[in-house]
Amino acid sequence: MTAHASSSSFPRIWLITGASRGIGARIAEAALAQGDAVVATSRSAESITRRLGASDALLPLALDVTDEAQARHAVGAALERFGRIDVLVNNAGYGLLGAVEEATADEVRSLYETNVFGLLHVTRAVLPAMRARRAGHVINISSLGGVRSAAGFGVYCSTKFAVEGLTEALHAELAPLGIHATAVEPGYFRTEFLDTASLSVSPRVLDDYAPSAGVIREAARRINLNQPGDPVRLAQAVMQLVASPTPPLRLPLGTDTLQTIAEKHAFVEKETAAWRELAASTDFPVQAAA
């Protein structure tokens, strides 16, 4: 079967990173169910097949997103098999729980290698083919933590702030080329994100942070698998997102994210008003007309 023939029978071709479990797997399942083809990646291709099965519409690939050469190879394999990539979902990532001071340099570096640099590796590998076709949609999975940072998740949230900034720039750069870019901002969804497979916990614990980050450490254990968000409905929302001719720059998902956005905007507005006079005083004085 040629690449052209194989791609022509599918409405959309997806490339989804971190697709063996969690949100990535749910999005892959929804895309396959509606007749699309999916290039699903994970560190283990076998884990993809175990979760999603085998079909002509699925190409499971092993990919460590921190390896730029592997990212280029995966995109090449996707294009060879299906001829194009319509939707890129940068989902691969994990969390880090602990106060900012508790996190070691190695923990921070590893987190950024996956959550930020990994996203960049895959995006840069996919964009040439999208630019050539003047079509495509880059979806970066951000988080409620990309809207507002929080004690105990500061380093993780900082990676999602980076994702937000990159997506906003991509949106501006790619729109004139007919390519969309969206940051999807899920709240707490009932996936494996708070399990040990997706959440790293800083082993260093400082007593001074017990009332802040320490409280969050305990809360994460209680919340795990009791989150309010339904990942199946999240996946369906992503299907509606890619079907829209005018997708948004940001798509918050979950009532907890909506509440967080409202609270963040109210806080910023109140604080800005309180400090407006000082903020405005730093311009050069306006020269009176002669």
matplotlib code that plots the C-alpha trace (Angstrom):
import matplotlib.pyplot as plt

x = [0.0, 1.5, 1.7, -0.8, -3.3, -3.1, -3.6, -6.5, -8.8, -8.5, -10.1, -7.3, -3.9, -2.9, 0.5, 0.1, 3.0, 2.6, -0.3, 0.0, -2.1, -3.9, -5.1, -3.0, -4.5, -8.0, -7.5, -6.0, -9.0, -11.4, -9.6, -9.5, -13.2, -14.2, -12.2, -9.0, -5.5, -3.2, 0.6, 0.8, 4.1, 5.5, 8.8, 7.6, 5.8, 4.5, 2.7, 0.8, -0.3, -1.4, -3.6, -4.9, -4.7, -3.5, -5.1, -4.2, -5.2, -2.6, 1.1, 2.7, 6.2, 8.8, 9.8, 11.7, 10.7, 13.9, 15.9, 15.6, 16.9, 14.2, 11.6, 12.7, 12.8, 9.2, 7.9, 9.7, 8.1, 4.6, 5.0, 6.2, 3.2, 0.4, 1.9, 0.9, 0.2, -2.9, -2.9, 0.0, -0.8, 2.1, 1.0, 4.1, 5.0, 5.0, 4.6, 6.9, 5.6, 7.5, 8.4, 10.6, 13.5, 13.1, 13.6, 17.1, 18.8, 18.6, 14.9, 14.2, 16.4, 14.8, 11.3, 12.2, 13.8, 10.5, 7.8, 9.4, 12.4, 10.6, 7.6, 9.9, 11.8, 8.5, 7.0, 10.1, 10.1, 6.4, 6.2, 8.1, 5.5, 2.6, 4.1, 4.6, 0.8, -0.2, -2.4, -2.4, -3.1, -0.6, -2.2, -0.1, -1.4, -0.9, -2.7, -4.7, -1.1, -0.3, -2.9, -1.9, 1.0, 0.6, 2.7, 4.0, 3.8, 5.9, 8.5, 5.9, 3.7, 6.7, 7.0, 3.4, 3.8, 6.6, 4.2, 1.6, 4.2, 5.4, 1.9, 0.9, 3.9, 3.2, -0.3, 0.9, 3.6, 1.6, -1.8, -0.6, 0.4, -3.0, -1.8, -3.6, -2.0, -4.0, -3.0, -5.4, -5.7, -7.1, -7.9, -7.9, -9.0, -9.3, -6.2, -3.0, -1.3, -1.0, 0.3, 4.0, 4.3, 3.4, 4.3, 7.7, 7.9, 10.9, 12.4, 13.8, 11.3, 11.9, 9.8, 9.3, 7.2, 4.8, 2.0, 2.2, 3.9, 3.5, -0.3, -0.3, 1.8, -0.9, -3.8, -2.3, -2.6, -6.2, -7.2, -5.6, -8.3, -11.0, -10.5, -13.7, -12.8, -13.9, -11.1, -13.5, -15.3, -12.0, -11.1, -14.5, -13.8, -10.5, -12.4, -14.7, -11.7, -10.0, -13.3, -13.7, -12.7, -11.7, -10.1, -9.1, -5.6, -6.6, -9.1, -9.7, -11.3, -13.0, -15.0, -11.9, -9.9, -12.7, -12.8, -9.0, -9.1, -11.8, -9.9, -6.6, -8.1, -9.8, -6.5, -4.5, -7.1, -7.2, -3.5, -2.9, -5.4, -3.7, -0.2, -1.3, 0.0, 3.5, 3.5, 2.6, 5.2, 8.1, 7.6, 9.7, 7.8, 5.7, 7.2, 4.8, 4.3, 6.2]
y = [0.0, 3.4, 6.3, 8.3, 5.4, 4.8, 8.4, 9.1, 6.7, 8.6, 12.0, 13.0, 11.7, 12.3, 12.1, 11.8, 11.6, 9.8, 7.8, 4.5, 5.8, 8.7, 11.6, 10.6, 7.1, 8.5, 11.0, 8.2, 5.9, 8.7, 9.5, 5.9, 5.4, 8.2, 6.7, 8.7, 7.2, 7.6, 7.6, 6.8, 7.2, 6.1, 5.1, 1.5, 0.7, -2.5, -0.5, 1.2, -2.0, -3.4, -0.4, 0.4, -3.0, -3.4, -2.0, -0.5, 2.9, 2.7, 3.1, 2.5, 3.9, 4.0, 7.6, 9.2, 12.8, 14.1, 12.6, 15.0, 12.5, 10.0, 12.7, 13.3, 9.6, 9.1, 11.9, 10.4, 7.1, 8.7, 10.5, 7.4, 5.4, 8.0, 10.8, 13.6, 14.7, 16.8, 17.0, 16.9, 16.3, 17.1, 15.1, 13.4, 14.8, 14.2, 16.0, 16.9, 17.3, 19.2, 22.8, 24.7, 24.6, 20.9, 20.1, 19.2, 20.6, 17.2, 16.8, 20.2, 19.5, 16.2, 17.7, 20.4, 17.9, 16.1, 18.7, 21.6, 20.5, 17.3, 19.2, 21.5, 18.5, 16.9, 20.2, 21.3, 17.8, 18.0, 21.6, 21.4, 19.0, 21.1, 24.3, 22.5, 21.7, 25.0, 23.0, 21.4, 21.8, 21.7, 20.9, 21.3, 19.8, 22.4, 22.3, 24.2, 24.7, 26.6, 29.2, 29.6, 28.1, 26.6, 25.5, 22.0, 22.1, 25.1, 23.6, 21.5, 24.6, 26.5, 24.0, 24.5, 28.3, 27.6, 25.5, 28.4, 30.9, 28.7, 28.0, 31.6, 32.4, 29.4, 30.6, 34.0, 32.5, 29.7, 31.4, 33.2, 29.8, 28.2, 26.2, 26.3, 26.1, 25.5, 25.0, 22.6, 23.3, 20.3, 20.5, 17.4, 14.5, 10.9, 9.5, 8.0, 11.5, 11.4, 7.8, 7.1, 6.4, 10.0, 11.9, 12.3, 13.3, 15.1, 12.9, 16.0, 17.3, 20.5, 21.0, 24.7, 23.9, 21.6, 24.2, 24.8, 22.2, 19.6, 20.0, 19.5, 16.3, 14.8, 16.2, 14.6, 11.1, 11.7, 13.2, 10.4, 8.5, 10.7, 13.7, 15.3, 15.3, 12.5, 11.7, 10.2, 13.5, 15.3, 13.3, 14.1, 17.8, 17.5, 15.9, 18.9, 21.2, 19.8, 19.8, 23.6, 25.8, 28.5, 26.7, 28.8, 29.7, 28.2, 25.6, 25.2, 21.9, 21.2, 23.4, 23.6, 25.2, 27.6, 28.6, 29.0, 31.3, 33.5, 33.7, 34.4, 37.2, 38.7, 38.6, 40.2, 42.9, 43.7, 43.8, 45.8, 48.4, 48.7, 49.3, 51.1, 54.5, 53.2, 51.1, 54.1, 56.3, 54.6, 56.0, 59.0, 62.2, 63.5, 66.7, 69.5, 71.0, 74.2]
z = [0.0, -1.0, 1.4, -0.8, -1.0, 2.7, 3.6, 1.2, 3.1, 6.4, 7.0, 9.4, 10.3, 13.9, 15.6, 19.4, 21.8, 25.2, 23.8, 25.7, 28.7, 30.2, 28.0, 25.1, 24.9, 25.2, 22.4, 20.2, 20.9, 20.0, 16.8, 15.7, 16.6, 14.2, 11.4, 11.5, 11.4, 14.4, 14.7, 18.4, 20.2, 23.6, 24.9, 24.2, 21.0, 22.6, 25.3, 22.5, 20.9, 24.3, 24.9, 21.4, 19.6, 16.0, 12.8, 9.5, 10.9, 13.8, 13.6, 17.0, 17.3, 20.1, 20.8, 23.6, 23.0, 24.7, 21.7, 18.8, 16.3, 17.4, 16.9, 13.4, 12.7, 14.1, 11.9, 8.9, 9.6, 9.9, 6.6, 4.9, 6.1, 5.7, 3.6, 5.8, 9.4, 10.0, 13.8, 16.2, 19.9, 22.1, 25.2, 26.5, 29.8, 33.6, 36.8, 39.7, 43.2, 45.8, 46.8, 44.4, 46.8, 47.4, 43.7, 42.7, 39.6, 38.0, 38.7, 37.2, 34.1, 33.4, 33.7, 31.2, 28.9, 28.5, 29.0, 27.1, 25.0, 24.0, 22.8, 20.8, 19.2, 17.9, 16.8, 14.9, 13.2, 12.2, 11.0, 7.7, 6.3, 7.6, 6.1, 2.8, 2.7, 4.4, 6.7, 10.1, 13.7, 16.6, 19.9, 23.0, 26.2, 28.8, 32.2, 34.8, 36.1, 32.9, 33.9, 37.6, 39.5, 42.9, 45.9, 45.5, 41.8, 41.0, 38.8, 36.9, 36.4, 35.1, 32.3, 31.4, 31.5, 28.9, 26.8, 27.0, 25.8, 23.0, 21.8, 21.8, 19.6, 17.3, 17.0, 15.7, 13.5, 11.9, 11.4, 8.2, 6.9, 7.4, 10.4, 13.8, 17.3, 20.5, 24.1, 25.7, 29.5, 31.4, 35.0, 37.2, 35.1, 36.3, 34.6, 35.8, 36.1, 39.9, 39.8, 40.2, 36.5, 35.6, 38.8, 40.2, 43.9, 45.2, 47.9, 49.7, 52.3, 54.2, 57.3, 56.6, 53.6, 55.5, 55.5, 51.8, 49.5, 52.2, 52.2, 48.5, 48.8, 51.0, 48.8, 45.7, 47.3, 48.2, 44.9, 42.8, 40.8, 42.4, 40.0, 38.7, 35.0, 32.7, 30.2, 27.7, 27.5, 27.3, 24.2, 22.6, 23.3, 21.4, 18.5, 18.4, 18.6, 15.5, 13.6, 14.1, 11.2, 13.8, 16.7, 19.7, 20.9, 24.3, 25.3, 29.0, 29.9, 33.2, 35.6, 37.9, 35.1, 34.3, 38.0, 38.1, 35.1, 36.7, 40.0, 38.2, 36.2, 39.3, 41.2, 38.4, 37.9, 41.7, 42.1, 38.9, 40.1, 43.5, 41.9, 38.8, 39.8, 40.5, 37.4, 35.2, 36.9, 35.2, 31.7, 30.6, 31.4, 28.5, 27.1, 26.9, 23.4, 22.8]

ax = plt.figure().add_subplot(projection="3d")
ax.plot(x, y, z, "-o")
ax.set_aspect("equal")
plt.show()
